[in-house]
Amino acid sequence: MGKNVRALRKGASLSQEELAFRAGLKRTYLSDLERGTRNPSVKCLGRLAEALGVLPSRLLVEDR
């Protein structure tokens, strides 16, 4: 999931700080998610998806 969040964030030209702000999260928490050292809650997934303008399932499924 972290790789997907990072790829979508970079594709949207957002810094971790900006995405965290838009999603109502701490930047350090977002960094941990992107590195795979933390597991997100369902609420967090929803917030990130909304901030990135994608469906939550897009965060979980790898592009092929």
PDBQT receptor file of N, H, CA, C and O in Angstrom, charges set to zero:
ATOM      1  N   MET A   1       0.812  -1.180   0.000  1.00  0.00    +0.000 N 
ATOM      2  CA  MET A   1       0.000   0.000   0.000  1.00  0.00    +0.000 C 
ATOM      3  C   MET A   1       0.864   1.257   0.000  1.00  0.00    +0.000 C 
ATOM      4  O   MET A   1       0.538   2.236  -0.672  1.00  0.00    +0.000 OA
ATOM      5  N   GLY A   2       1.946   1.233   0.739  1.00  0.00    +0.000 N 
ATOM      6  H   GLY A   2       2.211   0.438   1.284  1.00  0.00    +0.000 HD
ATOM      7  CA  GLY A   2       2.804   2.401   0.830  1.00  0.00    +0.000 C 
ATOM      8  C   GLY A   2       3.366   2.840  -0.504  1.00  0.00    +0.000 C 
ATOM      9  O   GLY A   2       3.470   4.035  -0.783  1.00  0.00    +0.000 OA
ATOM     10  N   LYS A   3       3.735   1.856  -1.340  1.00  0.00    +0.000 N 
ATOM     11  H   LYS A   3       3.650   0.885  -1.114  1.00  0.00    +0.000 HD
ATOM     12  CA  LYS A   3       4.266   2.188  -2.664  1.00  0.00    +0.000 C 
ATOM     13  C   LYS A   3       3.208   2.878  -3.510  1.00  0.00    +0.000 C 
ATOM     14  O   LYS A   3       3.518   3.804  -4.259  1.00  0.00    +0.000 OA
ATOM     15  N   ASN A   4       1.971   2.438  -3.399  1.00  0.00    +0.000 N 
ATOM     16  H   ASN A   4       1.719   1.685  -2.790  1.00  0.00    +0.000 HD
ATOM     17  CA  ASN A   4       0.886   3.060  -4.159  1.00  0.00    +0.000 C 
ATOM     18  C   ASN A   4       0.654   4.497  -3.706  1.00  0.00    +0.000 C 
ATOM     19  O   ASN A   4       0.485   5.394  -4.532  1.00  0.00    +0.000 OA
ATOM     20  N   VAL A   5       0.648   4.710  -2.401  1.00  0.00    +0.000 N 
ATOM     21  H   VAL A   5       0.785   3.981  -1.730  1.00  0.00    +0.000 HD
ATOM     22  CA  VAL A   5       0.446   6.068  -1.875  1.00  0.00    +0.000 C 
ATOM     23  C   VAL A   5       1.569   6.978  -2.361  1.00  0.00    +0.000 C 
ATOM     24  O   VAL A   5       1.323   8.097  -2.813  1.00  0.00    +0.000 OA
ATOM     25  N   ARG A   6       2.795   6.490  -2.264  1.00  0.00    +0.000 N 
ATOM     26  H   ARG A   6       2.995   5.581  -1.897  1.00  0.00    +0.000 HD
ATOM     27  CA  ARG A   6       3.944   7.304  -2.697  1.00  0.00    +0.000 C 
ATOM     28  C   ARG A   6       3.849   7.635  -4.182  1.00  0.00    +0.000 C 
ATOM     29  O   ARG A   6       4.067   8.779  -4.581  1.00  0.00    +0.000 OA
ATOM     30  N   ALA A   7       3.525   6.638  -5.000  1.00  0.00    +0.000 N 
ATOM     31  H   ALA A   7       3.348   5.709  -4.677  1.00  0.00    +0.000 HD
ATOM     32  CA  ALA A   7       3.430   6.867  -6.450  1.00  0.00    +0.000 C 
ATOM     33  C   ALA A   7       2.315   7.852  -6.783  1.00  0.00    +0.000 C 
ATOM     34  O   ALA A   7       2.501   8.732  -7.624  1.00  0.00    +0.000 OA
ATOM     35  N   LEU A   8       1.179   7.717  -6.146  1.00  0.00    +0.000 N 
ATOM     36  H   LEU A   8       1.027   7.002  -5.463  1.00  0.00    +0.000 HD
ATOM     37  CA  LEU A   8       0.067   8.641  -6.398  1.00  0.00    +0.000 C 
ATOM     38  C   LEU A   8       0.403  10.048  -5.911  1.00  0.00    +0.000 C 
ATOM     39  O   LEU A   8       0.070  11.035  -6.566  1.00  0.00    +0.000 OA
ATOM     40  N   ARG A   9       1.063  10.132  -4.759  1.00  0.00    +0.000 N 
ATOM     41  H   ARG A   9       1.334   9.330  -4.226  1.00  0.00    +0.000 HD
ATOM     42  CA  ARG A   9       1.443  11.439  -4.205  1.00  0.00    +0.000 C 
ATOM     43  C   ARG A   9       2.420  12.142  -5.147  1.00  0.00    +0.000 C 
ATOM     44  O   ARG A   9       2.263  13.324  -5.453  1.00  0.00    +0.000 OA
ATOM     45  N   LYS A  10       3.419  11.408  -5.596  1.00  0.00    +0.000 N 
ATOM     46  H   LYS A  10       3.548  10.447  -5.348  1.00  0.00    +0.000 HD
ATOM     47  CA  LYS A  10       4.403  12.003  -6.501  1.00  0.00    +0.000 C 
ATOM     48  C   LYS A  10       3.768  12.350  -7.844  1.00  0.00    +0.000 C 
ATOM     49  O   LYS A  10       4.099  13.371  -8.447  1.00  0.00    +0.000 OA
ATOM     50  N   GLY A  11       2.848  11.493  -8.315  1.00  0.00    +0.000 N 
ATOM     51  H   GLY A  11       2.579  10.664  -7.826  1.00  0.00    +0.000 HD
ATOM     52  CA  GLY A  11       2.142  11.769  -9.559  1.00  0.00    +0.000 C 
ATOM     53  C   GLY A  11       1.310  13.035  -9.489  1.00  0.00    +0.000 C 
ATOM     54  O   GLY A  11       1.094  13.706 -10.499  1.00  0.00    +0.000 OA
ATOM     55  N   ALA A  12       0.844  13.357  -8.289  1.00  0.00    +0.000 N 
ATOM     56  H   ALA A  12       1.019  12.812  -7.469  1.00  0.00    +0.000 HD
ATOM     57  CA  ALA A  12       0.060  14.573  -8.078  1.00  0.00    +0.000 C 
ATOM     58  C   ALA A  12       0.954  15.758  -7.696  1.00  0.00    +0.000 C 
ATOM     59  O   ALA A  12       0.453  16.839  -7.387  1.00  0.00    +0.000 OA
ATOM     60  N   SER A  13       2.262  15.556  -7.716  1.00  0.00    +0.000 N 
ATOM     61  H   SER A  13       2.669  14.678  -7.967  1.00  0.00    +0.000 HD
ATOM     62  CA  SER A  13       3.243  16.598  -7.359  1.00  0.00    +0.000 C 
ATOM     63  C   SER A  13       2.990  17.173  -5.968  1.00  0.00    +0.000 C 
ATOM     64  O   SER A  13       3.032  18.386  -5.762  1.00  0.00    +0.000 OA
ATOM     65  N   LEU A  14       2.724  16.267  -5.011  1.00  0.00    +0.000 N 
ATOM     66  H   LEU A  14       2.689  15.282  -5.178  1.00  0.00    +0.000 HD
ATOM     67  CA  LEU A  14       2.498  16.690  -3.631  1.00  0.00    +0.000 C 
ATOM     68  C   LEU A  14       3.657  16.237  -2.758  1.00  0.00    +0.000 C 
ATOM     69  O   LEU A  14       4.198  15.147  -2.939  1.00  0.00    +0.000 OA
ATOM     70  N   SER A  15       4.024  17.076  -1.821  1.00  0.00    +0.000 N 
ATOM     71  H   SER A  15       3.584  17.962  -1.674  1.00  0.00    +0.000 HD
ATOM     72  CA  SER A  15       5.009  16.671  -0.822  1.00  0.00    +0.000 C 
ATOM     73  C   SER A  15       4.290  15.836   0.231  1.00  0.00    +0.000 C 
ATOM     74  O   SER A  15       3.061  15.849   0.307  1.00  0.00    +0.000 OA
ATOM     75  N   GLN A  16       5.048  15.116   1.036  1.00  0.00    +0.000 N 
ATOM     76  H   GLN A  16       6.047  15.106   0.974  1.00  0.00    +0.000 HD
ATOM     77  CA  GLN A  16       4.433  14.375   2.136  1.00  0.00    +0.000 C 
ATOM     78  C   GLN A  16       3.697  15.339   3.059  1.00  0.00    +0.000 C 
ATOM     79  O   GLN A  16       2.604  15.038   3.539  1.00  0.00    +0.000 OA
ATOM     80  N   GLU A  17       4.288  16.471   3.298  1.00  0.00    +0.000 N 
ATOM     81  H   GLU A  17       5.176  16.715   2.909  1.00  0.00    +0.000 HD
ATOM     82  CA  GLU A  17       3.687  17.457   4.187  1.00  0.00    +0.000 C 
ATOM     83  C   GLU A  17       2.332  17.930   3.646  1.00  0.00    +0.000 C 
ATOM     84  O   GLU A  17       1.368  18.034   4.404  1.00  0.00    +0.000 OA
ATOM     85  N   GLU A  18       2.253  18.214   2.358  1.00  0.00    +0.000 N 
ATOM     86  H   GLU A  18       3.036  18.130   1.742  1.00  0.00    +0.000 HD
ATOM     87  CA  GLU A  18       1.011  18.700   1.763  1.00  0.00    +0.000 C 
ATOM     88  C   GLU A  18      -0.065  17.615   1.771  1.00  0.00    +0.000 C 
ATOM     89  O   GLU A  18      -1.218  17.894   2.104  1.00  0.00    +0.000 OA
ATOM     90  N   LEU A  19       0.293  16.395   1.412  1.00  0.00    +0.000 N 
ATOM     91  H   LEU A  19       1.229  16.169   1.142  1.00  0.00    +0.000 HD
ATOM     92  CA  LEU A  19      -0.691  15.312   1.422  1.00  0.00    +0.000 C 
ATOM     93  C   LEU A  19      -1.173  15.039   2.844  1.00  0.00    +0.000 C 
ATOM     94  O   LEU A  19      -2.368  14.848   3.072  1.00  0.00    +0.000 OA
ATOM     95  N   ALA A  20      -0.258  15.020   3.786  1.00  0.00    +0.000 N 
ATOM     96  H   ALA A  20       0.713  15.174   3.601  1.00  0.00    +0.000 HD
ATOM     97  CA  ALA A  20      -0.639  14.801   5.180  1.00  0.00    +0.000 C 
ATOM     98  C   ALA A  20      -1.610  15.885   5.639  1.00  0.00    +0.000 C 
ATOM     99  O   ALA A  20      -2.599  15.586   6.307  1.00  0.00    +0.000 OA
ATOM    100  N   PHE A  21      -1.341  17.127   5.290  1.00  0.00    +0.000 N 
ATOM    101  H   PHE A  21      -0.537  17.371   4.746  1.00  0.00    +0.000 HD
ATOM    102  CA  PHE A  21      -2.228  18.232   5.658  1.00  0.00    +0.000 C 
ATOM    103  C   PHE A  21      -3.616  18.029   5.058  1.00  0.00    +0.000 C 
ATOM    104  O   PHE A  21      -4.622  18.155   5.755  1.00  0.00    +0.000 OA
ATOM    105  N   ARG A  22      -3.668  17.714   3.763  1.00  0.00    +0.000 N 
ATOM    106  H   ARG A  22      -2.850  17.612   3.197  1.00  0.00    +0.000 HD
ATOM    107  CA  ARG A  22      -4.952  17.525   3.082  1.00  0.00    +0.000 C 
ATOM    108  C   ARG A  22      -5.749  16.365   3.658  1.00  0.00    +0.000 C 
ATOM    109  O   ARG A  22      -6.979  16.393   3.676  1.00  0.00    +0.000 OA
ATOM    110  N   ALA A  23      -5.029  15.335   4.134  1.00  0.00    +0.000 N 
ATOM    111  H   ALA A  23      -4.030  15.312   4.119  1.00  0.00    +0.000 HD
ATOM    112  CA  ALA A  23      -5.696  14.154   4.672  1.00  0.00    +0.000 C 
ATOM    113  C   ALA A  23      -5.928  14.235   6.184  1.00  0.00    +0.000 C 
ATOM    114  O   ALA A  23      -6.550  13.347   6.769  1.00  0.00    +0.000 OA
ATOM    115  N   GLY A  24      -5.431  15.293   6.806  1.00  0.00    +0.000 N 
ATOM    116  H   GLY A  24      -4.926  16.013   6.331  1.00  0.00    +0.000 HD
ATOM    117  CA  GLY A  24      -5.595  15.441   8.256  1.00  0.00    +0.000 C 
ATOM    118  C   GLY A  24      -4.749  14.459   9.044  1.00  0.00    +0.000 C 
ATOM    119  O   GLY A  24      -5.162  13.972  10.096  1.00  0.00    +0.000 OA
ATOM    120  N   LEU A  25      -3.557  14.171   8.526  1.00  0.00    +0.000 N 
ATOM    121  H   LEU A  25      -3.221  14.567   7.671  1.00  0.00    +0.000 HD
ATOM    122  CA  LEU A  25      -2.640  13.241   9.171  1.00  0.00    +0.000 C 
ATOM    123  C   LEU A  25      -1.335  13.953   9.511  1.00  0.00    +0.000 C 
ATOM    124  O   LEU A  25      -1.072  15.052   9.024  1.00  0.00    +0.000 OA
ATOM    125  N   LYS A  26      -0.528  13.325  10.342  1.00  0.00    +0.000 N 
ATOM    126  H   LYS A  26      -0.741  12.432  10.739  1.00  0.00    +0.000 HD
ATOM    127  CA  LYS A  26       0.804  13.855  10.620  1.00  0.00    +0.000 C 
ATOM    128  C   LYS A  26       1.746  13.392   9.518  1.00  0.00    +0.000 C 
ATOM    129  O   LYS A  26       1.602  12.287   8.996  1.00  0.00    +0.000 OA
ATOM    130  N   ARG A  27       2.704  14.232   9.167  1.00  0.00    +0.000 N 
ATOM    131  H   ARG A  27       2.821  15.130   9.591  1.00  0.00    +0.000 HD
ATOM    132  CA  ARG A  27       3.645  13.890   8.108  1.00  0.00    +0.000 C 
ATOM    133  C   ARG A  27       4.448  12.653   8.469  1.00  0.00    +0.000 C 
ATOM    134  O   ARG A  27       4.717  11.818   7.605  1.00  0.00    +0.000 OA
ATOM    135  N   THR A  28       4.831  12.522   9.719  1.00  0.00    +0.000 N 
ATOM    136  H   THR A  28       4.613  13.200  10.421  1.00  0.00    +0.000 HD
ATOM    137  CA  THR A  28       5.613  11.361  10.125  1.00  0.00    +0.000 C 
ATOM    138  C   THR A  28       4.808  10.068   9.974  1.00  0.00    +0.000 C 
ATOM    139  O   THR A  28       5.368   9.028   9.626  1.00  0.00    +0.000 OA
ATOM    140  N   TYR A  29       3.500  10.126  10.234  1.00  0.00    +0.000 N 
ATOM    141  H   TYR A  29       3.046  10.971  10.517  1.00  0.00    +0.000 HD
ATOM    142  CA  TYR A  29       2.637   8.956  10.065  1.00  0.00    +0.000 C 
ATOM    143  C   TYR A  29       2.566   8.579   8.585  1.00  0.00    +0.000 C 
ATOM    144  O   TYR A  29       2.643   7.401   8.237  1.00  0.00    +0.000 OA
ATOM    145  N   LEU A  30       2.419   9.574   7.721  1.00  0.00    +0.000 N 
ATOM    146  H   LEU A  30       2.356  10.531   8.004  1.00  0.00    +0.000 HD
ATOM    147  CA  LEU A  30       2.382   9.324   6.282  1.00  0.00    +0.000 C 
ATOM    148  C   LEU A  30       3.710   8.723   5.815  1.00  0.00    +0.000 C 
ATOM    149  O   LEU A  30       3.722   7.801   5.000  1.00  0.00    +0.000 OA
ATOM    150  N   SER A  31       4.793   9.228   6.314  1.00  0.00    +0.000 N 
ATOM    151  H   SER A  31       4.783   9.977   6.977  1.00  0.00    +0.000 HD
ATOM    152  CA  SER A  31       6.109   8.688   5.967  1.00  0.00    +0.000 C 
ATOM    153  C   SER A  31       6.203   7.215   6.375  1.00  0.00    +0.000 C 
ATOM    154  O   SER A  31       6.687   6.384   5.607  1.00  0.00    +0.000 OA
ATOM    155  N   ASP A  32       5.744   6.901   7.571  1.00  0.00    +0.000 N 
ATOM    156  H   ASP A  32       5.351   7.577   8.195  1.00  0.00    +0.000 HD
ATOM    157  CA  ASP A  32       5.752   5.516   8.037  1.00  0.00    +0.000 C 
ATOM    158  C   ASP A  32       4.883   4.631   7.143  1.00  0.00    +0.000 C 
ATOM    159  O   ASP A  32       5.267   3.503   6.837  1.00  0.00    +0.000 OA
ATOM    160  N   LEU A  33       3.726   5.124   6.724  1.00  0.00    +0.000 N 
ATOM    161  H   LEU A  33       3.414   6.041   6.973  1.00  0.00    +0.000 HD
ATOM    162  CA  LEU A  33       2.850   4.363   5.832  1.00  0.00    +0.000 C 
ATOM    163  C   LEU A  33       3.547   4.082   4.506  1.00  0.00    +0.000 C 
ATOM    164  O   LEU A  33       3.510   2.958   4.006  1.00  0.00    +0.000 OA
ATOM    165  N   GLU A  34       4.173   5.090   3.945  1.00  0.00    +0.000 N 
ATOM    166  H   GLU A  34       4.203   6.004   4.351  1.00  0.00    +0.000 HD
ATOM    167  CA  GLU A  34       4.853   4.926   2.661  1.00  0.00    +0.000 C 
ATOM    168  C   GLU A  34       6.009   3.936   2.749  1.00  0.00    +0.000 C 
ATOM    169  O   GLU A  34       6.292   3.225   1.785  1.00  0.00    +0.000 OA
ATOM    170  N   ARG A  35       6.671   3.886   3.890  1.00  0.00    +0.000 N 
ATOM    171  H   ARG A  35       6.441   4.463   4.673  1.00  0.00    +0.000 HD
ATOM    172  CA  ARG A  35       7.786   2.956   4.075  1.00  0.00    +0.000 C 
ATOM    173  C   ARG A  35       7.322   1.566   4.493  1.00  0.00    +0.000 C 
ATOM    174  O   ARG A  35       8.116   0.625   4.525  1.00  0.00    +0.000 OA
ATOM    175  N   GLY A  36       6.047   1.439   4.811  1.00  0.00    +0.000 N 
ATOM    176  H   GLY A  36       5.402   2.203   4.785  1.00  0.00    +0.000 HD
ATOM    177  CA  GLY A  36       5.503   0.143   5.192  1.00  0.00    +0.000 C 
ATOM    178  C   GLY A  36       5.748  -0.251   6.630  1.00  0.00    +0.000 C 
ATOM    179  O   GLY A  36       5.627  -1.426   6.978  1.00  0.00    +0.000 OA
ATOM    180  N   THR A  37       6.091   0.708   7.470  1.00  0.00    +0.000 N 
ATOM    181  H   THR A  37       6.189   1.662   7.187  1.00  0.00    +0.000 HD
ATOM    182  CA  THR A  37       6.345   0.392   8.879  1.00  0.00    +0.000 C 
ATOM    183  C   THR A  37       5.108   0.561   9.751  1.00  0.00    +0.000 C 
ATOM    184  O   THR A  37       5.135   0.228  10.936  1.00  0.00    +0.000 OA
ATOM    185  N   ARG A  38       4.025   1.074   9.176  1.00  0.00    +0.000 N 
ATOM    186  H   ARG A  38       4.003   1.345   8.214  1.00  0.00    +0.000 HD
ATOM    187  CA  ARG A  38       2.747   1.207   9.888  1.00  0.00    +0.000 C 
ATOM    188  C   ARG A  38       1.637   0.719   8.984  1.00  0.00    +0.000 C 
ATOM    189  O   ARG A  38       1.733   0.780   7.759  1.00  0.00    +0.000 OA
ATOM    190  N   ASN A  39       0.579   0.234   9.614  1.00  0.00    +0.000 N 
ATOM    191  H   ASN A  39       0.501   0.186  10.610  1.00  0.00    +0.000 HD
ATOM    192  CA  ASN A  39      -0.608  -0.192   8.886  1.00  0.00    +0.000 C 
ATOM    193  C   ASN A  39      -1.712   0.829   9.095  1.00  0.00    +0.000 C 
ATOM    194  O   ASN A  39      -1.980   1.224  10.230  1.00  0.00    +0.000 OA
ATOM    195  N   PRO A  40      -2.356   1.260   8.025  1.00  0.00    +0.000 N 
ATOM    196  CA  PRO A  40      -3.386   2.296   8.150  1.00  0.00    +0.000 C 
ATOM    197  C   PRO A  40      -4.712   1.728   8.629  1.00  0.00    +0.000 C 
ATOM    198  O   PRO A  40      -5.016   0.554   8.418  1.00  0.00    +0.000 OA
ATOM    199  N   SER A  41      -5.483   2.569   9.269  1.00  0.00    +0.000 N 
ATOM    200  H   SER A  41      -5.236   3.523   9.441  1.00  0.00    +0.000 HD
ATOM    201  CA  SER A  41      -6.856   2.217   9.623  1.00  0.00    +0.000 C 
ATOM    202  C   SER A  41      -7.730   2.442   8.396  1.00  0.00    +0.000 C 
ATOM    203  O   SER A  41      -7.299   3.062   7.424  1.00  0.00    +0.000 OA
ATOM    204  N   VAL A  42      -8.944   1.942   8.444  1.00  0.00    +0.000 N 
ATOM    205  H   VAL A  42      -9.294   1.438   9.234  1.00  0.00    +0.000 HD
ATOM    206  CA  VAL A  42      -9.888   2.160   7.343  1.00  0.00    +0.000 C 
ATOM    207  C   VAL A  42     -10.164   3.658   7.193  1.00  0.00    +0.000 C 
ATOM    208  O   VAL A  42     -10.270   4.169   6.078  1.00  0.00    +0.000 OA
ATOM    209  N   LYS A  43     -10.276   4.339   8.299  1.00  0.00    +0.000 N 
ATOM    210  H   LYS A  43     -10.190   3.924   9.205  1.00  0.00    +0.000 HD
ATOM    211  CA  LYS A  43     -10.520   5.789   8.278  1.00  0.00    +0.000 C 
ATOM    212  C   LYS A  43      -9.366   6.516   7.580  1.00  0.00    +0.000 C 
ATOM    213  O   LYS A  43      -9.583   7.433   6.788  1.00  0.00    +0.000 OA
ATOM    214  N   CYS A  44      -8.153   6.097   7.885  1.00  0.00    +0.000 N 
ATOM    215  H   CYS A  44      -7.976   5.353   8.528  1.00  0.00    +0.000 HD
ATOM    216  CA  CYS A  44      -6.965   6.697   7.265  1.00  0.00    +0.000 C 
ATOM    217  C   CYS A  44      -6.965   6.449   5.763  1.00  0.00    +0.000 C 
ATOM    218  O   CYS A  44      -6.665   7.355   4.986  1.00  0.00    +0.000 OA
ATOM    219  N   LEU A  45      -7.296   5.243   5.352  1.00  0.00    +0.000 N 
ATOM    220  H   LEU A  45      -7.541   4.507   5.984  1.00  0.00    +0.000 HD
ATOM    221  CA  LEU A  45      -7.364   4.936   3.917  1.00  0.00    +0.000 C 
ATOM    222  C   LEU A  45      -8.337   5.868   3.211  1.00  0.00    +0.000 C 
ATOM    223  O   LEU A  45      -8.044   6.391   2.136  1.00  0.00    +0.000 OA
ATOM    224  N   GLY A  46      -9.486   6.066   3.822  1.00  0.00    +0.000 N 
ATOM    225  H   GLY A  46      -9.724   5.641   4.695  1.00  0.00    +0.000 HD
ATOM    226  CA  GLY A  46     -10.483   6.961   3.242  1.00  0.00    +0.000 C 
ATOM    227  C   GLY A  46      -9.985   8.380   3.115  1.00  0.00    +0.000 C 
ATOM    228  O   GLY A  46     -10.196   9.032   2.093  1.00  0.00    +0.000 OA
ATOM    229  N   ARG A  47      -9.333   8.855   4.140  1.00  0.00    +0.000 N 
ATOM    230  H   ARG A  47      -9.162   8.325   4.970  1.00  0.00    +0.000 HD
ATOM    231  CA  ARG A  47      -8.800  10.226   4.118  1.00  0.00    +0.000 C 
ATOM    232  C   ARG A  47      -7.740  10.396   3.033  1.00  0.00    +0.000 C 
ATOM    233  O   ARG A  47      -7.745  11.382   2.297  1.00  0.00    +0.000 OA
ATOM    234  N   LEU A  48      -6.835   9.428   2.943  1.00  0.00    +0.000 N 
ATOM    235  H   LEU A  48      -6.831   8.627   3.542  1.00  0.00    +0.000 HD
ATOM    236  CA  LEU A  48      -5.791   9.500   1.921  1.00  0.00    +0.000 C 
ATOM    237  C   LEU A  48      -6.379   9.437   0.516  1.00  0.00    +0.000 C 
ATOM    238  O   LEU A  48      -5.981  10.192  -0.370  1.00  0.00    +0.000 OA
ATOM    239  N   ALA A  49      -7.328   8.531   0.325  1.00  0.00    +0.000 N 
ATOM    240  H   ALA A  49      -7.652   7.917   1.045  1.00  0.00    +0.000 HD
ATOM    241  CA  ALA A  49      -7.952   8.403  -0.996  1.00  0.00    +0.000 C 
ATOM    242  C   ALA A  49      -8.645   9.700  -1.389  1.00  0.00    +0.000 C 
ATOM    243  O   ALA A  49      -8.518  10.157  -2.525  1.00  0.00    +0.000 OA
ATOM    244  N   GLU A  50      -9.370  10.286  -0.461  1.00  0.00    +0.000 N 
ATOM    245  H   GLU A  50      -9.473   9.915   0.462  1.00  0.00    +0.000 HD
ATOM    246  CA  GLU A  50     -10.057  11.544  -0.756  1.00  0.00    +0.000 C 
ATOM    247  C   GLU A  50      -9.059  12.650  -1.083  1.00  0.00    +0.000 C 
ATOM    248  O   GLU A  50      -9.266  13.411  -2.028  1.00  0.00    +0.000 OA
ATOM    249  N   ALA A  51      -7.984  12.743  -0.314  1.00  0.00    +0.000 N 
ATOM    250  H   ALA A  51      -7.816  12.124   0.454  1.00  0.00    +0.000 HD
ATOM    251  CA  ALA A  51      -6.970  13.777  -0.540  1.00  0.00    +0.000 C 
ATOM    252  C   ALA A  51      -6.272  13.593  -1.885  1.00  0.00    +0.000 C 
ATOM    253  O   ALA A  51      -5.837  14.563  -2.505  1.00  0.00    +0.000 OA
ATOM    254  N   LEU A  52      -6.168  12.338  -2.330  1.00  0.00    +0.000 N 
ATOM    255  H   LEU A  52      -6.521  11.550  -1.826  1.00  0.00    +0.000 HD
ATOM    256  CA  LEU A  52      -5.513  12.053  -3.614  1.00  0.00    +0.000 C 
ATOM    257  C   LEU A  52      -6.501  12.020  -4.775  1.00  0.00    +0.000 C 
ATOM    258  O   LEU A  52      -6.092  11.963  -5.935  1.00  0.00    +0.000 OA
ATOM    259  N   GLY A  53      -7.793  12.055  -4.473  1.00  0.00    +0.000 N 
ATOM    260  H   GLY A  53      -8.124  12.101  -3.530  1.00  0.00    +0.000 HD
ATOM    261  CA  GLY A  53      -8.810  12.043  -5.522  1.00  0.00    +0.000 C 
ATOM    262  C   GLY A  53      -8.973  10.686  -6.194  1.00  0.00    +0.000 C 
ATOM    263  O   GLY A  53      -9.255  10.610  -7.390  1.00  0.00    +0.000 OA
ATOM    264  N   VAL A  54      -8.795   9.611  -5.421  1.00  0.00    +0.000 N 
ATOM    265  H   VAL A  54      -8.566   9.673  -4.449  1.00  0.00    +0.000 HD
ATOM    266  CA  VAL A  54      -8.943   8.258  -5.954  1.00  0.00    +0.000 C 
ATOM    267  C   VAL A  54      -9.857   7.449  -5.038  1.00  0.00    +0.000 C 
ATOM    268  O   VAL A  54     -10.157   7.865  -3.919  1.00  0.00    +0.000 OA
ATOM    269  N   LEU A  55     -10.296   6.289  -5.525  1.00  0.00    +0.000 N 
ATOM    270  H   LEU A  55     -10.052   5.951  -6.434  1.00  0.00    +0.000 HD
ATOM    271  CA  LEU A  55     -11.067   5.377  -4.685  1.00  0.00    +0.000 C 
ATOM    272  C   LEU A  55     -10.116   4.698  -3.701  1.00  0.00    +0.000 C 
ATOM    273  O   LEU A  55      -8.954   4.464  -4.031  1.00  0.00    +0.000 OA
ATOM    274  N   PRO A  56     -10.591   4.381  -2.505  1.00  0.00    +0.000 N 
ATOM    275  CA  PRO A  56      -9.723   3.708  -1.526  1.00  0.00    +0.000 C 
ATOM    276  C   PRO A  56      -9.106   2.416  -2.067  1.00  0.00    +0.000 C 
ATOM    277  O   PRO A  56      -7.968   2.089  -1.733  1.00  0.00    +0.000 OA
ATOM    278  N   SER A  57      -9.835   1.694  -2.885  1.00  0.00    +0.000 N 
ATOM    279  H   SER A  57     -10.760   1.960  -3.157  1.00  0.00    +0.000 HD
ATOM    280  CA  SER A  57      -9.291   0.447  -3.421  1.00  0.00    +0.000 C 
ATOM    281  C   SER A  57      -8.039   0.687  -4.268  1.00  0.00    +0.000 C 
ATOM    282  O   SER A  57      -7.194  -0.201  -4.389  1.00  0.00    +0.000 OA
ATOM    283  N   ARG A  58      -7.917   1.866  -4.846  1.00  0.00    +0.000 N 
ATOM    284  H   ARG A  58      -8.603   2.587  -4.747  1.00  0.00    +0.000 HD
ATOM    285  CA  ARG A  58      -6.738   2.214  -5.666  1.00  0.00    +0.000 C 
ATOM    286  C   ARG A  58      -5.463   2.237  -4.826  1.00  0.00    +0.000 C 
ATOM    287  O   ARG A  58      -4.367   2.024  -5.346  1.00  0.00    +0.000 OA
ATOM    288  N   LEU A  59      -5.609   2.496  -3.534  1.00  0.00    +0.000 N 
ATOM    289  H   LEU A  59      -6.499   2.669  -3.112  1.00  0.00    +0.000 HD
ATOM    290  CA  LEU A  59      -4.441   2.517  -2.648  1.00  0.00    +0.000 C 
ATOM    291  C   LEU A  59      -3.956   1.112  -2.341  1.00  0.00    +0.000 C 
ATOM    292  O   LEU A  59      -2.791   0.914  -1.999  1.00  0.00    +0.000 OA
ATOM    293  N   LEU A  60      -4.838   0.148  -2.460  1.00  0.00    +0.000 N 
ATOM    294  H   LEU A  60      -5.785   0.309  -2.738  1.00  0.00    +0.000 HD
ATOM    295  CA  LEU A  60      -4.513  -1.209  -2.052  1.00  0.00    +0.000 C 
ATOM    296  C   LEU A  60      -4.061  -2.106  -3.203  1.00  0.00    +0.000 C 
ATOM    297  O   LEU A  60      -3.349  -3.085  -2.981  1.00  0.00    +0.000 OA
ATOM    298  N   VAL A  61      -4.468  -1.779  -4.427  1.00  0.00    +0.000 N 
ATOM    299  H   VAL A  61      -5.047  -0.984  -4.607  1.00  0.00    +0.000 HD
ATOM    300  CA  VAL A  61      -4.200  -2.641  -5.577  1.00  0.00    +0.000 C 
ATOM    301  C   VAL A  61      -3.039  -2.084  -6.388  1.00  0.00    +0.000 C 
ATOM    302  O   VAL A  61      -3.027  -0.911  -6.763  1.00  0.00    +0.000 OA
ATOM    303  N   GLU A  62      -2.060  -2.951  -6.652  1.00  0.00    +0.000 N 
ATOM    304  H   GLU A  62      -2.070  -3.904  -6.347  1.00  0.00    +0.000 HD
ATOM    305  CA  GLU A  62      -0.913  -2.523  -7.454  1.00  0.00    +0.000 C 
ATOM    306  C   GLU A  62      -1.285  -2.427  -8.926  1.00  0.00    +0.000 C 
ATOM    307  O   GLU A  62      -2.072  -3.224  -9.435  1.00  0.00    +0.000 OA
ATOM    308  N   ASP A  63      -0.714  -1.451  -9.592  1.00  0.00    +0.000 N 
ATOM    309  H   ASP A  63      -0.074  -0.803  -9.178  1.00  0.00    +0.000 HD
ATOM    310  CA  ASP A  63      -0.865  -1.360 -11.061  1.00  0.00    +0.000 C 
ATOM    311  C   ASP A  63      -0.090  -2.496 -11.693  1.00  0.00    +0.000 C 
ATOM    312  O   ASP A  63       0.967  -2.896 -11.204  1.00  0.00    +0.000 OA
ATOM    313  N   ARG A  64      -0.621  -3.005 -12.773  1.00  0.00    +0.000 N 
ATOM    314  H   ARG A  64      -1.479  -2.680 -13.170  1.00  0.00    +0.000 HD
ATOM    315  CA  ARG A  64       0.085  -4.087 -13.485  1.00  0.00    +0.000 C 
ATOM    316  C   ARG A  64       0.434  -3.653 -14.876  1.00  0.00    +0.000 C 
ATOM    317  O   ARG A  64       1.030  -4.421 -15.632  1.00  0.00    +0.000 OA
TER     318      ARG A  64
